Amino acid sequence: MPVVLLIIVGAAAGFIATRLMRIEAGIVQTVLIGIGGALIGGLAIRFLVAITGALAGLVGALLGALLLIWVWQTFRQR
């Protein structure tokens, strides 16, 4: 199942990336671009989380809190 999920996520990421970068690629190339990007991005994120540790948790918690405050203020004004 993880391989199928990787292909699906890779296809979606490749599609979005090729559109954002305005390049023309076939289906296979798009999926491979997405899978490669997922692998590179996943390794980079794991590396950063391993280095930053608790700081990454703090940043995530801060971003979540900011989002929650924004949603609360947005719906409170209605």
Biopython code that builds the backbone (N, CA, C, O; Angstrom):
import numpy as np
from Bio.PDB.StructureBuilder import StructureBuilder

atoms = [
    (1, "MET", "N", (0.803, -1.213, 0.000)),
    (1, "MET", "CA", (0.000, 0.000, 0.000)),
    (1, "MET", "C", (0.843, 1.273, 0.000)),
    (1, "MET", "O", (0.473, 2.230, -0.681)),
    (2, "PRO", "N", (1.972, 1.333, 0.741)),
    (2, "PRO", "CA", (2.775, 2.560, 0.715)),
    (2, "PRO", "C", (3.285, 2.907, -0.678)),
    (2, "PRO", "O", (3.435, 4.089, -0.989)),
    (3, "VAL", "N", (3.555, 1.919, -1.526)),
    (3, "VAL", "CA", (4.038, 2.195, -2.873)),
    (3, "VAL", "C", (2.938, 2.853, -3.698)),
    (3, "VAL", "O", (3.198, 3.796, -4.444)),
    (4, "VAL", "N", (1.717, 2.360, -3.565)),
    (4, "VAL", "CA", (0.587, 2.946, -4.292)),
    (4, "VAL", "C", (0.351, 4.370, -3.814)),
    (4, "VAL", "O", (0.091, 5.263, -4.620)),
    (5, "LEU", "N", (0.441, 4.584, -2.512)),
    (5, "LEU", "CA", (0.256, 5.926, -1.958)),
    (5, "LEU", "C", (1.355, 6.866, -2.450)),
    (5, "LEU", "O", (1.088, 8.025, -2.768)),
    (6, "LEU", "N", (2.597, 6.363, -2.510)),
    (6, "LEU", "CA", (3.703, 7.170, -3.015)),
    (6, "LEU", "C", (3.474, 7.572, -4.462)),
    (6, "LEU", "O", (3.764, 8.706, -4.841)),
    (7, "ILE", "N", (2.958, 6.662, -5.271)),
    (7, "ILE", "CA", (2.689, 6.973, -6.682)),
    (7, "ILE", "C", (1.573, 8.010, -6.805)),
    (7, "ILE", "O", (1.667, 8.933, -7.614)),
    (8, "ILE", "N", (0.519, 7.858, -6.004)),
    (8, "ILE", "CA", (-0.602, 8.800, -6.061)),
    (8, "ILE", "C", (-0.158, 10.194, -5.615)),
    (8, "ILE", "O", (-0.439, 11.188, -6.285)),
    (9, "VAL", "N", (0.539, 10.255, -4.477)),
    (9, "VAL", "CA", (1.023, 11.547, -3.982)),
    (9, "VAL", "C", (2.047, 12.131, -4.945)),
    (9, "VAL", "O", (2.063, 13.338, -5.186)),
    (10, "GLY", "N", (2.908, 11.269, -5.500)),
    (10, "GLY", "CA", (3.896, 11.723, -6.464)),
    (10, "GLY", "C", (3.262, 12.287, -7.716)),
    (10, "GLY", "O", (3.723, 13.295, -8.253)),
    (11, "ALA", "N", (2.205, 11.641, -8.185)),
    (11, "ALA", "CA", (1.503, 12.135, -9.366)),
    (11, "ALA", "C", (0.886, 13.506, -9.095)),
    (11, "ALA", "O", (0.968, 14.407, -9.930)),
    (12, "ALA", "N", (0.272, 13.654, -7.930)),
    (12, "ALA", "CA", (-0.345, 14.939, -7.586)),
    (12, "ALA", "C", (0.715, 16.026, -7.432)),
    (12, "ALA", "O", (0.562, 17.129, -7.956)),
    (13, "ALA", "N", (1.790, 15.709, -6.712)),
    (13, "ALA", "CA", (2.851, 16.699, -6.503)),
    (13, "ALA", "C", (3.533, 17.046, -7.824)),
    (13, "ALA", "O", (3.839, 18.211, -8.080)),
    (14, "GLY", "N", (3.767, 16.048, -8.655)),
    (14, "GLY", "CA", (4.384, 16.299, -9.957)),
    (14, "GLY", "C", (3.507, 17.159, -10.844)),
    (14, "GLY", "O", (3.998, 18.054, -11.532)),
    (15, "PHE", "N", (2.204, 16.887, -10.830)),
    (15, "PHE", "CA", (1.268, 17.683, -11.621)),
    (15, "PHE", "C", (1.293, 19.146, -11.181)),
    (15, "PHE", "O", (1.382, 20.053, -12.009)),
    (16, "ILE", "N", (1.215, 19.361, -9.877)),
    (16, "ILE", "CA", (1.213, 20.727, -9.358)),
    (16, "ILE", "C", (2.544, 21.417, -9.657)),
    (16, "ILE", "O", (2.574, 22.577, -10.068)),
    (17, "ALA", "N", (3.651, 20.687, -9.446)),
    (17, "ALA", "CA", (4.973, 21.281, -9.675)),
    (17, "ALA", "C", (5.188, 21.637, -11.142)),
    (17, "ALA", "O", (5.722, 22.701, -11.454)),
    (18, "THR", "N", (4.770, 20.743, -12.047)),
    (18, "THR", "CA", (4.961, 21.055, -13.469)),
    (18, "THR", "C", (4.098, 22.239, -13.897)),
    (18, "THR", "O", (4.501, 23.008, -14.770)),
    (19, "ARG", "N", (2.937, 22.393, -13.306)),
    (19, "ARG", "CA", (2.093, 23.541, -13.639)),
    (19, "ARG", "C", (2.669, 24.826, -13.069)),
    (19, "ARG", "O", (2.657, 25.865, -13.730)),
    (20, "LEU", "N", (3.180, 24.758, -11.827)),
    (20, "LEU", "CA", (3.766, 25.959, -11.222)),
    (20, "LEU", "C", (5.025, 26.404, -11.947)),
    (20, "LEU", "O", (5.282, 27.601, -12.077)),
    (21, "MET", "N", (5.813, 25.440, -12.419)),
    (21, "MET", "CA", (7.054, 25.767, -13.121)),
    (21, "MET", "C", (6.834, 25.957, -14.622)),
    (21, "MET", "O", (7.769, 26.286, -15.351)),
    (22, "ARG", "N", (5.614, 25.754, -15.077)),
    (22, "ARG", "CA", (5.215, 25.931, -16.476)),
    (22, "ARG", "C", (6.086, 25.115, -17.434)),
    (22, "ARG", "O", (6.646, 25.644, -18.393)),
    (23, "ILE", "N", (6.186, 23.797, -17.146)),
    (23, "ILE", "CA", (6.895, 22.905, -18.060)),
    (23, "ILE", "C", (5.923, 21.849, -18.555)),
    (23, "ILE", "O", (4.966, 21.496, -17.866)),
    (24, "GLU", "N", (6.175, 21.359, -19.735)),
    (24, "GLU", "CA", (5.361, 20.301, -20.308)),
    (24, "GLU", "C", (6.075, 18.974, -20.082)),
    (24, "GLU", "O", (7.243, 18.826, -20.441)),
    (25, "ALA", "N", (5.385, 18.021, -19.494)),
    (25, "ALA", "CA", (5.959, 16.701, -19.240)),
    (25, "ALA", "C", (4.862, 15.669, -19.426)),
    (25, "ALA", "O", (3.684, 15.951, -19.210)),
    (26, "GLY", "N", (5.261, 14.476, -19.826)),
    (26, "GLY", "CA", (4.313, 13.386, -19.971)),
    (26, "GLY", "C", (3.895, 12.854, -18.611)),
    (26, "GLY", "O", (4.391, 13.296, -17.575)),
    (27, "ILE", "N", (2.983, 11.909, -18.629)),
    (27, "ILE", "CA", (2.464, 11.357, -17.380)),
    (27, "ILE", "C", (3.571, 10.685, -16.579)),
    (27, "ILE", "O", (3.690, 10.912, -15.374)),
    (28, "VAL", "N", (4.376, 9.866, -17.233)),
    (28, "VAL", "CA", (5.435, 9.141, -16.525)),
    (28, "VAL", "C", (6.448, 10.123, -15.937)),
    (28, "VAL", "O", (6.855, 9.974, -14.785)),
    (29, "GLN", "N", (6.853, 11.116, -16.710)),
    (29, "GLN", "CA", (7.815, 12.095, -16.217)),
    (29, "GLN", "C", (7.233, 12.898, -15.046)),
    (29, "GLN", "O", (7.936, 13.203, -14.082)),
    (30, "THR", "N", (5.948, 13.233, -15.142)),
    (30, "THR", "CA", (5.296, 13.988, -14.080)),
    (30, "THR", "C", (5.285, 13.188, -12.788)),
    (30, "THR", "O", (5.584, 13.719, -11.718)),
    (31, "VAL", "N", (4.937, 11.904, -12.888)),
    (31, "VAL", "CA", (4.911, 11.053, -11.695)),
    (31, "VAL", "C", (6.319, 10.900, -11.123)),
    (31, "VAL", "O", (6.501, 10.966, -9.908)),
    (32, "LEU", "N", (7.314, 10.696, -11.986)),
    (32, "LEU", "CA", (8.688, 10.545, -11.509)),
    (32, "LEU", "C", (9.205, 11.829, -10.862)),
    (32, "LEU", "O", (9.921, 11.778, -9.862)),
    (33, "ILE", "N", (8.847, 12.968, -11.426)),
    (33, "ILE", "CA", (9.229, 14.247, -10.817)),
    (33, "ILE", "C", (8.609, 14.358, -9.421)),
    (33, "ILE", "O", (9.275, 14.769, -8.470)),
    (34, "GLY", "N", (7.350, 13.995, -9.309)),
    (34, "GLY", "CA", (6.665, 14.069, -8.022)),
    (34, "GLY", "C", (7.241, 13.111, -7.002)),
    (34, "GLY", "O", (7.429, 13.482, -5.843)),
    (35, "ILE", "N", (7.531, 11.867, -7.418)),
    (35, "ILE", "CA", (8.103, 10.885, -6.492)),
    (35, "ILE", "C", (9.492, 11.330, -6.055)),
    (35, "ILE", "O", (9.831, 11.243, -4.875)),
    (36, "GLY", "N", (10.298, 11.808, -7.002)),
    (36, "GLY", "CA", (11.622, 12.312, -6.649)),
    (36, "GLY", "C", (11.551, 13.486, -5.693)),
    (36, "GLY", "O", (12.321, 13.570, -4.737)),
    (37, "GLY", "N", (10.630, 14.382, -5.954)),
    (37, "GLY", "CA", (10.442, 15.525, -5.065)),
    (37, "GLY", "C", (9.976, 15.107, -3.685)),
    (37, "GLY", "O", (10.390, 15.690, -2.683)),
    (38, "ALA", "N", (9.109, 14.093, -3.626)),
    (38, "ALA", "CA", (8.641, 13.593, -2.333)),
    (38, "ALA", "C", (9.790, 12.973, -1.541)),
    (38, "ALA", "O", (9.895, 13.165, -0.330)),
    (39, "LEU", "N", (10.640, 12.236, -2.228)),
    (39, "LEU", "CA", (11.778, 11.627, -1.545)),
    (39, "LEU", "C", (12.754, 12.694, -1.045)),
    (39, "LEU", "O", (13.202, 12.641, 0.101)),
    (40, "ILE", "N", (13.078, 13.649, -1.893)),
    (40, "ILE", "CA", (14.011, 14.713, -1.502)),
    (40, "ILE", "C", (13.407, 15.558, -0.381)),
    (40, "ILE", "O", (14.069, 15.839, 0.619)),
    (41, "GLY", "N", (12.157, 15.958, -0.553)),
    (41, "GLY", "CA", (11.490, 16.772, 0.471)),
    (41, "GLY", "C", (11.338, 16.029, 1.785)),
    (41, "GLY", "O", (11.536, 16.604, 2.856)),
    (42, "GLY", "N", (10.983, 14.737, 1.705)),
    (42, "GLY", "CA", (10.836, 13.939, 2.924)),
    (42, "GLY", "C", (12.142, 13.799, 3.674)),
    (42, "GLY", "O", (12.171, 13.898, 4.901)),
    (43, "LEU", "N", (13.234, 13.567, 2.940)),
    (43, "LEU", "CA", (14.540, 13.472, 3.589)),
    (43, "LEU", "C", (14.952, 14.807, 4.206)),
    (43, "LEU", "O", (15.503, 14.844, 5.307)),
    (44, "ALA", "N", (14.686, 15.894, 3.501)),
    (44, "ALA", "CA", (15.044, 17.216, 4.024)),
    (44, "ALA", "C", (14.259, 17.535, 5.289)),
    (44, "ALA", "O", (14.818, 18.046, 6.260)),
    (45, "ILE", "N", (12.964, 17.236, 5.280)),
    (45, "ILE", "CA", (12.135, 17.499, 6.463)),
    (45, "ILE", "C", (12.587, 16.641, 7.638)),
    (45, "ILE", "O", (12.697, 17.134, 8.760)),
    (46, "ARG", "N", (12.852, 15.351, 7.384)),
    (46, "ARG", "CA", (13.327, 14.478, 8.470)),
    (46, "ARG", "C", (14.650, 14.981, 9.030)),
    (46, "ARG", "O", (14.861, 14.959, 10.242)),
    (47, "PHE", "N", (15.539, 15.434, 8.153)),
    (47, "PHE", "CA", (16.822, 15.963, 8.587)),
    (47, "PHE", "C", (16.622, 17.205, 9.453)),
    (47, "PHE", "O", (17.237, 17.329, 10.512)),
    (48, "LEU", "N", (15.771, 18.115, 9.010)),
    (48, "LEU", "CA", (15.531, 19.339, 9.781)),
    (48, "LEU", "C", (14.870, 19.050, 11.120)),
    (48, "LEU", "O", (15.206, 19.668, 12.130)),
    (49, "VAL", "N", (13.923, 18.104, 11.128)),
    (49, "VAL", "CA", (13.251, 17.759, 12.382)),
    (49, "VAL", "C", (14.237, 17.092, 13.338)),
    (49, "VAL", "O", (14.204, 17.349, 14.542)),
    (50, "ALA", "N", (15.106, 16.245, 12.814)),
    (50, "ALA", "CA", (16.104, 15.594, 13.662)),
    (50, "ALA", "C", (17.057, 16.619, 14.273)),
    (50, "ALA", "O", (17.463, 16.485, 15.428)),
    (51, "ILE", "N", (17.409, 17.638, 13.498)),
    (51, "ILE", "CA", (18.342, 18.652, 14.006)),
    (51, "ILE", "C", (17.643, 19.585, 14.991)),
    (51, "ILE", "O", (18.172, 19.883, 16.061)),
    (52, "THR", "N", (16.467, 20.034, 14.623)),
    (52, "THR", "CA", (15.804, 21.042, 15.448)),
    (52, "THR", "C", (15.043, 20.449, 16.620)),
    (52, "THR", "O", (14.893, 21.112, 17.647)),
    (53, "GLY", "N", (14.556, 19.214, 16.497)),
    (53, "GLY", "CA", (13.896, 18.528, 17.606)),
    (53, "GLY", "C", (12.725, 19.301, 18.175)),
    (53, "GLY", "O", (11.714, 19.521, 17.507)),
    (54, "ALA", "N", (12.884, 19.706, 19.423)),
    (54, "ALA", "CA", (11.794, 20.372, 20.138)),
    (54, "ALA", "C", (11.444, 21.716, 19.510)),
    (54, "ALA", "O", (10.297, 22.157, 19.573)),
    (55, "LEU", "N", (12.435, 22.363, 18.906)),
    (55, "LEU", "CA", (12.165, 23.657, 18.272)),
    (55, "LEU", "C", (11.152, 23.504, 17.144)),
    (55, "LEU", "O", (10.299, 24.369, 16.948)),
    (56, "ALA", "N", (11.247, 22.393, 16.397)),
    (56, "ALA", "CA", (10.282, 22.146, 15.328)),
    (56, "ALA", "C", (8.883, 21.964, 15.916)),
    (56, "ALA", "O", (7.900, 22.443, 15.351)),
    (57, "GLY", "N", (8.799, 21.279, 17.038)),
    (57, "GLY", "CA", (7.507, 21.121, 17.706)),
    (57, "GLY", "C", (6.938, 22.455, 18.153)),
    (57, "GLY", "O", (5.737, 22.701, 18.041)),
    (58, "LEU", "N", (7.803, 23.305, 18.656)),
    (58, "LEU", "CA", (7.367, 24.630, 19.087)),
    (58, "LEU", "C", (6.869, 25.450, 17.912)),
    (58, "LEU", "O", (5.837, 26.114, 18.004)),
    (59, "VAL", "N", (7.602, 25.404, 16.807)),
    (59, "VAL", "CA", (7.180, 26.152, 15.614)),
    (59, "VAL", "C", (5.844, 25.619, 15.114)),
    (59, "VAL", "O", (4.962, 26.403, 14.766)),
    (60, "GLY", "N", (5.680, 24.296, 15.072)),
    (60, "GLY", "CA", (4.413, 23.706, 14.650)),
    (60, "GLY", "C", (3.272, 24.103, 15.561)),
    (60, "GLY", "O", (2.181, 24.433, 15.097)),
    (61, "ALA", "N", (3.526, 24.072, 16.862)),
    (61, "ALA", "CA", (2.497, 24.464, 17.825)),
    (61, "ALA", "C", (2.140, 25.938, 17.680)),
    (61, "ALA", "O", (0.970, 26.310, 17.778)),
    (62, "LEU", "N", (3.135, 26.766, 17.450)),
    (62, "LEU", "CA", (2.887, 28.199, 17.255)),
    (62, "LEU", "C", (2.058, 28.451, 16.004)),
    (62, "LEU", "O", (1.108, 29.233, 16.032)),
    (63, "LEU", "N", (2.415, 27.789, 14.908)),
    (63, "LEU", "CA", (1.640, 27.956, 13.671)),
    (63, "LEU", "C", (0.206, 27.462, 13.844)),
    (63, "LEU", "O", (-0.732, 28.089, 13.353)),
    (64, "GLY", "N", (0.037, 26.351, 14.533)),
    (64, "GLY", "CA", (-1.308, 25.840, 14.794)),
    (64, "GLY", "C", (-2.122, 26.797, 15.645)),
    (64, "GLY", "O", (-3.306, 27.013, 15.388)),
    (65, "ALA", "N", (-1.489, 27.369, 16.655)),
    (65, "ALA", "CA", (-2.181, 28.324, 17.511)),
    (65, "ALA", "C", (-2.567, 29.585, 16.746)),
    (65, "ALA", "O", (-3.664, 30.116, 16.921)),
    (66, "LEU", "N", (-1.663, 30.058, 15.902)),
    (66, "LEU", "CA", (-1.978, 31.235, 15.087)),
    (66, "LEU", "C", (-3.149, 30.963, 14.149)),
    (66, "LEU", "O", (-4.026, 31.810, 13.980)),
    (67, "LEU", "N", (-3.158, 29.782, 13.544)),
    (67, "LEU", "CA", (-4.264, 29.415, 12.662)),
    (67, "LEU", "C", (-5.577, 29.339, 13.432)),
    (67, "LEU", "O", (-6.610, 29.810, 12.957)),
    (68, "LEU", "N", (-5.533, 28.748, 14.615)),
    (68, "LEU", "CA", (-6.741, 28.639, 15.435)),
    (68, "LEU", "C", (-7.267, 30.012, 15.826)),
    (68, "LEU", "O", (-8.476, 30.242, 15.790)),
    (69, "ILE", "N", (-6.382, 30.923, 16.198)),
    (69, "ILE", "CA", (-6.793, 32.288, 16.547)),
    (69, "ILE", "C", (-7.405, 32.986, 15.342)),
    (69, "ILE", "O", (-8.422, 33.668, 15.469)),
    (70, "TRP", "N", (-6.788, 32.820, 14.166)),
    (70, "TRP", "CA", (-7.325, 33.443, 12.951)),
    (70, "TRP", "C", (-8.719, 32.924, 12.643)),
    (70, "TRP", "O", (-9.611, 33.711, 12.324)),
    (71, "VAL", "N", (-8.927, 31.604, 12.731)),
    (71, "VAL", "CA", (-10.249, 31.019, 12.459)),
    (71, "VAL", "C", (-11.257, 31.525, 13.481)),
    (71, "VAL", "O", (-12.383, 31.872, 13.123)),
    (72, "TRP", "N", (-10.863, 31.568, 14.748)),
    (72, "TRP", "CA", (-11.765, 32.025, 15.803)),
    (72, "TRP", "C", (-12.176, 33.474, 15.576)),
    (72, "TRP", "O", (-13.352, 33.811, 15.715)),
    (73, "GLN", "N", (-11.225, 34.334, 15.230)),
    (73, "GLN", "CA", (-11.547, 35.738, 14.989)),
    (73, "GLN", "C", (-12.392, 35.915, 13.740)),
    (73, "GLN", "O", (-13.270, 36.777, 13.698)),
    (74, "THR", "N", (-12.134, 35.107, 12.727)),
    (74, "THR", "CA", (-12.899, 35.207, 11.479)),
    (74, "THR", "C", (-14.358, 34.859, 11.694)),
    (74, "THR", "O", (-15.244, 35.560, 11.205)),
    (75, "PHE", "N", (-14.618, 33.773, 12.430)),
    (75, "PHE", "CA", (-15.997, 33.356, 12.630)),
    (75, "PHE", "C", (-16.685, 34.128, 13.756)),
    (75, "PHE", "O", (-17.915, 34.168, 13.796)),
    (76, "ARG", "N", (-15.945, 34.730, 14.656)),
    (76, "ARG", "CA", (-16.531, 35.516, 15.733)),
    (76, "ARG", "C", (-17.120, 36.818, 15.185)),
    (76, "ARG", "O", (-18.090, 37.338, 15.737)),
    (77, "GLN", "N", (-16.545, 37.342, 14.114)),
    (77, "GLN", "CA", (-17.005, 38.605, 13.544)),
    (77, "GLN", "C", (-18.302, 38.458, 12.791)),
    (77, "GLN", "O", (-18.962, 39.459, 12.514)),
    (78, "ARG", "N", (-18.690, 37.246, 12.451)),
    (78, "ARG", "CA", (-19.922, 37.051, 11.673)),
    (78, "ARG", "C", (-21.128, 37.183, 12.504)),
    (78, "ARG", "O", (-22.243, 37.048, 12.001)),
]
sb = StructureBuilder()
sb.init_structure("model")
sb.init_model(0)
sb.init_chain("A")
sb.init_seg("    ")
for serial, (resi, resn, name, xyz) in enumerate(atoms, 1):
    if name == "N":
        sb.init_residue(resn, " ", resi, " ")
    sb.init_atom(name, np.array(xyz, "f"), 0.0, 1.0, " ", f" {name:<3s}", serial, name[0])
structure = sb.get_structure()
